[in-house]
């Protein structure tokens, strides 16, 4: 039984009350995917106007891959000009590399995914000072937990 390919989405988030998106861009040597200063407004896809409660600068990995390692490596290569901890950038209070992983299922409702990060990727993550978070999602057709043999 072959599983559907997982969807992997890795994003760097920088947040801070005094975050200046232009300064972050200048210090990192690249434009972000989304750049907002506290108080900036934008219109959502639902046509609702929203005001940023905190400054935000994000960079979505564009590795074109369903590999966590490839996407972390893409960020590492893209931000190669950054020679400091991301938390040393004036106005940045929080740095996070967020990995969203949506697992596909095979015909029996099972889904799995394994990955590894290289020593270079782990060293880079450590150097950035960013937290690494994971959000996992599995399709709803998986058996309910109360039906799992270990729950009996």
Residue pairs with C-beta under 8 A, 6 or more apart in sequence:
1 106
1 107
1 108
1 110
2 106
3 103
3 104
3 105
3 106
3 110
3 111
3 112
4 104
4 105
4 106
4 111
5 66
5 104
6 66
6 101
6 102
6 103
6 104
6 111
6 113
7 66
7 100
7 101
7 102
7 104
8 65
8 66
8 67
8 68
8 71
8 99
8 100
8 101
8 102
9 60
9 61
9 71
9 99
9 100
10 60
10 61
10 63
10 68
10 71
10 72
10 74
10 75
10 97
10 98
10 99
10 100
11 33
11 58
11 59
11 60
11 61
11 97
11 98
11 100
12 58
12 59
12 61
12 75
12 79
12 86
12 95
12 96
12 97
12 98
12 130
13 56
13 57
13 58
13 94
13 95
13 96
13 97
13 98
14 24
14 56
14 57
14 58
14 86
14 89
14 92
14 94
14 95
15 54
15 55
15 56
15 57
15 92
15 93
15 94
15 96
16 54
16 55
16 91
16 92
16 93
16 94
17 38
17 54
17 55
17 91
17 93
18 38
18 55
18 90
18 91
19 37
19 38
19 54
19 55
19 56
19 57
19 91
19 92
19 93
20 37
20 55
20 90
20 91
21 32
21 35
21 36
21 37
21 55
21 56
21 57
22 35
23 89
23 90
23 91
24 32
24 35
24 57
24 89
24 91
24 92
25 31
25 32
25 35
25 57
27 82
27 84
27 89
28 59
28 79
28 81
28 82
28 89
29 79
29 81
29 82
30 59
30 78
30 79
30 81
32 57
32 58
32 59
33 58
33 59
33 60
34 56
34 57
34 58
35 56
35 57
35 58
36 42
36 52
36 55
36 56
36 57
37 52
37 55
38 52
38 53
38 54
38 55
39 51
39 52
40 51
40 52
41 49
41 50
41 51
41 52
42 49
42 50
42 52
43 49
43 50
44 50
55 91
57 92
59 75
59 78
59 79
61 71
61 72
61 74
61 75
61 78
62 74
63 70
63 71
63 73
63 74
65 71
65 74
67 115
68 99
68 101
68 115
68 117
69 115
69 116
69 117
69 118
69 121
71 99
72 97
72 99
72 117
72 121
72 124
72 125
73 118
73 120
73 121
75 97
76 120
76 121
76 124
79 128
82 128
85 95
85 127
85 128
85 129
86 92
86 95
86 128
86 129
86 130
87 93
87 95
87 129
88 129
94 131
95 128
95 129
95 130
95 131
96 130
96 131
96 132
96 133
97 125
97 128
97 130
97 131
97 132
97 133
98 133
98 134
98 135
99 132
99 133
99 134
99 135
100 135
100 137
101 113
101 134
101 135
101 136
101 137
102 136
102 137
102 138
102 139
103 111
103 112
103 113
103 136
103 137
103 138
103 139
104 111
104 139
105 111
105 138
105 139
105 141
105 142
109 139
109 141
109 142
109 143
110 142
111 138
111 139
111 142
117 125
125 132
145 151
